[in-house]
Amino acid sequence: MFTVNKALLWAKNYLKECGLENTALEAEVLLAFCTKLDRVALYRQNERFLSPGEEENFRQMIKRRGQREPVAYLTGHKEFMSLDFLVNPAVLIPRPETELLVEKALEILNAKAFGVGQAVGLSEKILIVDVGTGSCAIAVSIAKYIKYPYEVYIYATEISPAALDVARLNAKRHGVAERIIFWQGDLLEPLKNQGCEGQISLITANLPYIPTIEIACLEPDVRLYEPHLALNGGKDGLDFYRRLISQGREFLRPGGYLLMEIDPAAINQISGLLNAAGWKFNVFLDLAGKERLIVAGQEV
C-alpha cells in the first residue's frame, strides 16, 4: 500500500519513463486531486497511507497521464485569471498567455477608453461579445473583474453545443450567469438581426489558428485530446481571422475595439488583413516577448 511519499516517487518515475516533463508537479496535482488534500497537506502528511480507492484512482490517473491525457482533463479543472474553471474534452484548455487578452480588455473597459465614458450617462449599457467562448474563461473573467460603473452584458458565442454546456456551468459557478448571454453559432453570425449592429463596445476572440496541415505535428497532449474544432484555422490558419475582421466593423459602435489573440508566427499576415480592411491596431507582447495580442479599432 502506498504512502503519500511512495505514491509521489512512483508517479514521478513512471511519468519520467513516459518522456514527460514537470513530473513532480503533475504527480502532486493528481495526488492532491485523488486524496482531496492540497499540495501543502501532502507534504505535511507524507507518511499517510492512501486508501485502496485513492491508490487505485491515482494509479489510473498517472497511467492516463502517461498516455498524454492532459492533467486538466483528468481533474476536470483549470485555473485561469486566479479562477477555477471546469473543463472537459469539449473545450480547449485555457492557456496562461490568454490572460493578456483579458487584462487588456479590463484595462480598456475600466479606463473607459472606448469613447463612451464621459459621453453618456451612468445608465449606459455596455455590450461585449466573446467570440468562440469555449469554457467561457474569457467572458467569466471579464464579468468577475470588471470595475466599469455602467451596466455590462457579455454575449458569448460558440458553435459547439457541448462547449456551451461547459460555458454555462462556469458562468453559473462563478456567479455571473445573469451577465452573460449565450448564443450558439459561428463567430458573430448569431447576433445578426438581433439589433446588435453598431452597438458592441468590445469584441474578444481567441480563434482557432493552427493551419490544418500542422495539426498532425502538435504535441500528443493537444493533438490527441483537445477539440480540433477549437484548433483548426484552415489551410493557412487565418480562416477565422479573415471572417471576424470582415464582420467586426458591422457590430462595433464608434470607438469600439476588437481584441484578438494571435499566433506570433502569423503577425505579418494578420497585420496585412487588418491594414487591407482599414483597421487601426496595436500589437502587444506576451511574457515571453512574442506578439500575442492585437487590439484593433477605428482609433487605438
VEXDREN-2710 file (C-alpha; in Angstrom, 1 decimal):
% VEXDREN-2710
k/r/px/py/pz
1/MET/0.0/0.0/0.0
2/PHE/1.3/3.5/-0.9
3/THR/2.1/6.2/1.5
4/VAL/2.0/9.7/0.1
5/ASN/5.8/9.8/-0.3
6/LYS/5.9/6.4/-2.1
7/ALA/3.0/7.3/-4.3
8/LEU/4.7/10.5/-5.4
9/LEU/8.0/8.8/-6.0
10/TRP/6.4/6.0/-8.1
11/ALA/4.4/8.6/-10.1
12/LYS/7.4/10.8/-10.9
13/ASN/9.4/7.8/-12.1
14/TYR/6.5/6.5/-14.2
15/LEU/5.9/9.8/-15.9
16/LYS/9.6/10.4/-16.5
17/GLU/9.8/7.0/-18.2
18/CYS/6.9/8.1/-20.4
19/GLY/9.0/11.1/-21.6
20/LEU/7.1/13.7/-19.7
21/GLU/8.5/16.9/-18.1
22/ASN/7.2/18.6/-14.9
23/THR/6.7/15.1/-13.4
24/ALA/6.9/16.3/-9.8
25/LEU/4.3/19.0/-10.2
26/GLU/1.9/16.8/-12.2
27/ALA/2.2/14.0/-9.7
28/GLU/1.4/16.3/-6.8
29/VAL/-1.6/17.8/-8.6
30/LEU/-3.1/14.4/-9.4
31/LEU/-2.4/13.0/-5.9
32/ALA/-3.9/16.1/-4.3
33/PHE/-7.0/15.6/-6.5
34/CYS/-7.3/11.9/-5.7
35/THR/-6.9/12.4/-1.9
36/LYS/-8.8/15.7/-1.7
37/LEU/-5.7/17.2/0.1
38/ASP/-4.0/20.4/-1.1
39/ARG/-0.3/20.2/-2.1
40/VAL/0.9/21.6/1.2
41/ALA/-1.1/18.9/3.1
42/LEU/0.5/16.2/1.0
43/TYR/3.9/17.1/2.5
44/ARG/2.6/17.5/6.0
45/GLN/1.0/14.1/5.8
46/ASN/3.8/12.4/3.7
47/GLU/3.6/9.2/5.7
48/ARG/-0.2/8.9/5.4
49/PHE/-1.4/5.7/3.7
50/LEU/-3.6/6.0/0.7
51/SER/-6.9/4.2/1.0
52/PRO/-7.4/1.4/-1.6
53/GLY/-9.7/3.6/-3.6
54/GLU/-7.4/6.5/-3.6
55/GLU/-4.4/4.4/-4.6
56/GLU/-6.3/2.7/-7.5
57/ASN/-7.7/6.1/-8.7
58/PHE/-4.2/7.6/-8.5
59/ARG/-2.6/4.8/-10.4
60/GLN/-5.2/5.0/-13.2
61/MET/-4.8/8.8/-13.5
62/ILE/-1.0/8.5/-13.7
63/LYS/-1.3/5.9/-16.4
64/ARG/-3.7/8.0/-18.4
65/ARG/-1.3/11.0/-18.0
66/GLY/1.5/8.7/-19.2
67/GLN/-0.6/8.4/-22.4
68/ARG/-0.5/12.2/-22.6
69/GLU/-4.1/12.9/-21.5
70/PRO/-3.9/16.5/-20.1
71/VAL/-3.9/17.0/-16.4
72/ALA/-6.8/19.5/-16.7
73/TYR/-9.0/16.9/-18.4
74/LEU/-8.1/14.3/-15.7
75/THR/-9.1/16.6/-12.9
76/GLY/-11.8/18.5/-14.8
77/HIS/-10.4/21.8/-13.6
78/LYS/-8.0/24.5/-14.9
79/GLU/-7.0/27.8/-13.2
80/PHE/-7.2/30.9/-15.3
81/MET/-7.0/34.5/-14.0
82/SER/-6.9/33.0/-10.5
83/LEU/-10.3/31.5/-11.1
84/ASP/-11.1/27.7/-11.2
85/PHE/-12.8/26.6/-14.4
86/LEU/-14.5/23.4/-15.3
87/VAL/-13.0/21.8/-18.4
88/ASN/-13.5/18.6/-20.4
89/PRO/-12.6/17.5/-23.9
90/ALA/-15.4/19.6/-25.4
91/VAL/-13.4/22.7/-24.7
92/LEU/-9.9/24.0/-25.2
93/ILE/-7.9/24.1/-22.0
94/PRO/-7.4/27.8/-21.1
95/ARG/-3.7/29.0/-21.5
96/PRO/-1.8/31.4/-19.4
97/GLU/-1.0/33.6/-22.4
98/THR/-4.7/34.3/-23.0
99/GLU/-4.7/36.2/-19.7
100/LEU/-3.1/39.1/-21.6
101/LEU/-6.3/39.4/-23.6
102/VAL/-8.4/39.6/-20.5
103/GLU/-6.1/42.0/-18.8
104/LYS/-6.1/44.4/-21.8
105/ALA/-9.9/44.1/-22.1
106/LEU/-10.3/45.1/-18.5
107/GLU/-7.9/47.9/-18.9
108/ILE/-9.9/49.3/-21.8
109/LEU/-13.2/48.9/-20.0
110/ASN/-12.2/50.1/-16.6
111/ALA/-10.4/53.2/-18.2
112/LYS/-13.5/54.0/-20.3
113/ALA/-11.1/54.1/-23.2
114/PHE/-13.5/53.3/-26.0
115/GLY/-15.1/56.7/-26.2
116/VAL/-18.3/56.1/-24.2
117/GLY/-17.4/57.1/-20.6
118/GLN/-17.8/60.8/-20.5
119/ALA/-20.1/60.9/-23.4
120/VAL/-23.0/59.2/-21.8
121/GLY/-24.9/59.0/-18.5
122/LEU/-24.2/56.3/-15.9
123/SER/-27.2/54.3/-17.1
124/GLU/-25.4/53.5/-20.3
125/LYS/-25.5/49.8/-21.1
126/ILE/-22.2/48.3/-22.4
127/LEU/-22.3/45.3/-24.6
128/ILE/-19.3/42.9/-25.1
129/VAL/-19.0/39.9/-27.3
130/ASP/-16.7/36.9/-26.6
131/VAL/-16.4/35.0/-29.9
132/GLY/-15.9/31.3/-29.7
133/THR/-16.2/31.3/-25.9
134/GLY/-15.3/27.6/-25.3
135/SER/-15.1/27.2/-21.5
136/CYS/-16.2/30.8/-21.1
137/ALA/-12.9/31.6/-19.3
138/ILE/-12.5/35.0/-21.1
139/ALA/-16.1/36.1/-20.6
140/VAL/-16.4/34.9/-17.0
141/SER/-13.1/36.6/-16.1
142/ILE/-14.2/39.9/-17.5
143/ALA/-17.5/39.7/-15.8
144/LYS/-15.8/38.9/-12.4
145/TYR/-13.1/41.5/-12.5
146/ILE/-14.7/44.4/-14.4
147/LYS/-14.9/47.7/-12.3
148/TYR/-16.8/49.6/-15.0
149/PRO/-19.6/51.7/-13.5
150/TYR/-22.1/51.0/-16.2
151/GLU/-24.5/48.1/-16.8
152/VAL/-22.4/45.5/-18.6
153/TYR/-23.6/42.4/-20.6
154/ILE/-21.5/39.9/-22.4
155/TYR/-22.7/37.9/-25.4
156/ALA/-20.8/34.7/-25.6
157/THR/-21.0/32.8/-29.0
158/GLU/-19.9/29.2/-29.5
159/ILE/-20.6/26.8/-32.4
160/SER/-20.3/23.6/-30.2
161/PRO/-23.3/22.7/-28.1
162/ALA/-21.1/20.6/-25.8
163/ALA/-18.8/23.5/-25.2
164/LEU/-21.8/25.8/-24.5
165/ASP/-22.8/23.3/-21.7
166/VAL/-19.4/23.8/-20.1
167/ALA/-19.5/27.6/-20.6
168/ARG/-22.9/27.8/-18.9
169/LEU/-21.7/25.8/-15.9
170/ASN/-18.7/28.1/-15.5
171/ALA/-20.8/31.2/-15.7
172/LYS/-23.2/29.8/-13.0
173/ARG/-20.5/28.6/-10.6
174/HIS/-18.7/32.0/-10.7
175/GLY/-21.9/33.9/-10.1
176/VAL/-22.0/35.8/-13.4
177/ALA/-24.7/33.9/-15.3
178/GLU/-27.0/36.8/-15.3
179/ARG/-24.5/39.0/-17.1
180/ILE/-23.6/36.5/-19.9
181/ILE/-26.0/35.7/-22.7
182/PHE/-25.1/32.6/-24.7
183/TRP/-25.7/32.1/-28.4
184/GLN/-24.9/29.0/-30.4
185/GLY/-23.4/29.7/-33.8
186/ASP/-20.3/30.7/-35.7
187/LEU/-18.4/33.8/-34.9
188/LEU/-20.8/36.8/-35.0
189/GLU/-23.5/35.1/-37.1
190/PRO/-25.9/34.5/-34.1
191/LEU/-26.0/38.3/-33.5
192/LYS/-27.2/39.2/-36.9
193/ASN/-30.7/40.7/-37.0
194/GLN/-30.7/40.9/-33.2
195/GLY/-30.3/44.7/-33.0
196/CYS/-26.6/44.4/-32.2
197/GLU/-25.2/46.1/-35.3
198/GLY/-23.2/49.2/-34.2
199/GLN/-23.9/48.5/-30.5
200/ILE/-20.9/46.5/-29.4
201/SER/-18.2/48.2/-27.3
202/LEU/-15.7/45.3/-27.2
203/ILE/-15.2/42.1/-29.1
204/THR/-12.8/39.5/-27.7
205/ALA/-11.7/36.4/-29.6
206/ASN/-9.2/33.6/-29.2
207/LEU/-9.7/32.0/-32.6
208/PRO/-8.5/28.6/-34.0
209/TYR/-5.2/29.5/-35.7
210/ILE/-3.4/26.2/-36.4
211/PRO/-3.0/25.6/-40.1
212/THR/-4.7/22.3/-41.0
213/ILE/-1.6/20.6/-42.1
214/GLU/0.2/21.4/-38.8
215/ILE/-2.5/19.7/-36.6
216/ALA/-0.7/16.3/-37.1
217/CYS/2.5/17.8/-35.8
218/LEU/1.1/19.1/-32.5
219/GLU/2.2/17.7/-29.2
220/PRO/0.2/14.5/-28.3
221/ASP/-1.4/16.2/-25.3
222/VAL/-3.1/18.6/-27.7
223/ARG/-3.4/16.6/-30.9
224/LEU/-5.0/13.5/-29.3
225/TYR/-7.2/15.1/-26.7
226/GLU/-8.1/18.8/-27.3
227/PRO/-11.0/19.6/-29.7
228/HIS/-9.8/20.1/-33.3
229/LEU/-12.7/22.4/-33.8
230/ALA/-11.0/24.9/-31.5
231/LEU/-7.6/24.4/-33.1
232/ASN/-8.0/24.1/-36.8
233/GLY/-7.7/27.5/-38.5
234/GLY/-8.0/26.2/-42.1
235/LYS/-5.4/25.9/-44.8
236/ASP/-3.2/28.8/-43.6
237/GLY/-4.6/29.2/-40.1
238/LEU/-6.3/32.5/-40.9
239/ASP/-9.8/31.5/-42.0
240/PHE/-11.5/32.8/-38.8
241/TYR/-9.4/36.0/-38.7
242/ARG/-10.5/36.9/-42.2
243/ARG/-14.1/36.4/-41.4
244/LEU/-14.0/38.2/-38.0
245/ILE/-12.1/41.1/-39.3
246/SER/-14.7/41.5/-42.0
247/GLN/-17.7/41.1/-39.6
248/GLY/-16.4/43.1/-36.7
249/ARG/-16.8/46.6/-38.1
250/GLU/-20.5/46.0/-38.7
251/PHE/-21.1/45.3/-35.0
252/LEU/-18.7/47.7/-33.2
253/ARG/-20.0/51.1/-32.0
254/PRO/-17.9/54.2/-32.7
255/GLY/-14.8/53.9/-30.6
256/GLY/-15.2/50.2/-30.1
257/TYR/-12.4/47.6/-30.0
258/LEU/-11.7/44.2/-31.4
259/LEU/-9.2/42.2/-29.3
260/MET/-7.7/39.0/-30.9
261/GLU/-5.2/36.6/-29.6
262/ILE/-2.9/35.5/-32.4
263/ASP/-0.2/33.1/-33.3
264/PRO/3.0/35.2/-33.2
265/ALA/4.2/33.5/-36.4
266/ALA/1.2/35.0/-38.2
267/ILE/1.6/38.6/-37.1
268/ASN/2.6/39.8/-40.6
269/GLN/-0.3/38.1/-42.3
270/ILE/-2.9/39.3/-39.8
271/SER/-1.4/42.8/-39.9
272/GLY/-1.9/42.7/-43.6
273/LEU/-5.5/41.7/-43.3
274/LEU/-6.2/44.5/-40.9
275/ASN/-4.5/47.1/-43.0
276/ALA/-6.4/46.0/-46.1
277/ALA/-9.7/46.3/-44.2
278/GLY/-8.8/49.8/-42.9
279/TRP/-8.4/49.0/-39.3
280/LYS/-6.0/50.8/-37.0
281/PHE/-4.3/48.5/-34.4
282/ASN/-1.7/47.9/-31.8
283/VAL/0.3/44.8/-31.1
284/PHE/1.0/43.6/-27.5
285/LEU/3.7/41.1/-26.4
286/ASP/3.2/38.2/-24.0
287/LEU/5.6/37.5/-21.1
288/ALA/7.8/35.6/-23.5
289/GLY/8.2/38.7/-25.6
290/LYS/6.1/37.3/-28.5
291/GLU/3.4/39.1/-30.4
292/ARG/0.3/37.6/-28.8
293/LEU/-2.5/40.2/-28.9
294/ILE/-3.9/42.6/-31.4
295/VAL/-6.2/45.5/-30.3
296/ALA/-7.9/47.0/-33.3
297/GLY/-10.4/49.7/-33.9
298/GLN/-11.2/52.9/-35.7
299/GLU/-8.8/54.7/-33.3
300/VAL/-6.3/53.0/-31.0
END
